Amino acid sequence: MRNFCYELEAFYDGGCPLCLREVKLLKRLDRHSRIQFTDISSPSFKAEEYGKTQQQFMQEMHARLPGGTWITGVEVFRRLYSAIGLRWLIWPSRLPGISHGLDCLYGIFAKRRLSLTGRCQSQNSSCSISSPHAEVQS
């Protein structure tokens, strides 16, 4: 098993301008190198090495904890912001109404992320990835 020296490994889509902007901010604020960032759009990235498909990684944000536990969605962002020392932002996001609202909003965003960033050629709201490093298709 790998020797982990970070709090979590965040898997992000480096081809997504919104995702890339967020990751650049997080990297700048991660002064203690608590986060390892892995770009799922890199030609060297192999989803199967992580026991997942490229489509799974593209559907929502993923992170892996040092013990191998996977987390997804809004919880990833909570852990990322906690790792960079912004824990005070986390507790309100766990309140019942706010937590549910964030989960719903993130779900909507995740489903439409490709079309919102101009990476979907389809006229409908569903885009798919045909192969790990192929262009987005309808």
Rosetta blueprint (number, residue, H / E / L):
1 M L
2 R L
3 N L
4 F L
5 C L
6 Y L
7 E L
8 L E
9 E E
10 A E
11 F E
12 Y E
13 D L
14 G L
15 G L
16 C L
17 P H
18 L H
19 C H
20 L H
21 R H
22 E H
23 V H
24 K H
25 L H
26 L H
27 K H
28 R H
29 L H
30 D L
31 R L
32 H L
33 S L
34 R L
35 I E
36 Q E
37 F E
38 T E
39 D E
40 I L
41 S L
42 S L
43 P L
44 S L
45 F L
46 K L
47 A H
48 E H
49 E H
50 Y H
51 G L
52 K L
53 T L
54 Q H
55 Q H
56 Q H
57 F H
58 M H
59 Q H
60 E L
61 M L
62 H E
63 A E
64 R E
65 L L
66 P L
67 G L
68 G L
69 T L
70 W E
71 I E
72 T E
73 G L
74 V H
75 E H
76 V H
77 F H
78 R H
79 R H
80 L H
81 Y H
82 S H
83 A H
84 I L
85 G L
86 L L
87 R H
88 W H
89 L H
90 I H
91 W H
92 P H
93 S H
94 R L
95 L L
96 P H
97 G H
98 I H
99 S H
100 H H
101 G H
102 L H
103 D H
104 C H
105 L H
106 Y H
107 G H
108 I H
109 F H
110 A H
111 K H
112 R H
113 R H
114 L H
115 S H
116 L H
117 T L
118 G L
119 R L
120 C L
121 Q L
122 S L
123 Q L
124 N L
125 S L
126 S L
127 C L
128 S E
129 I E
130 S L
131 S L
132 P L
133 H L
134 A L
135 E L
136 V E
137 Q E
138 S L
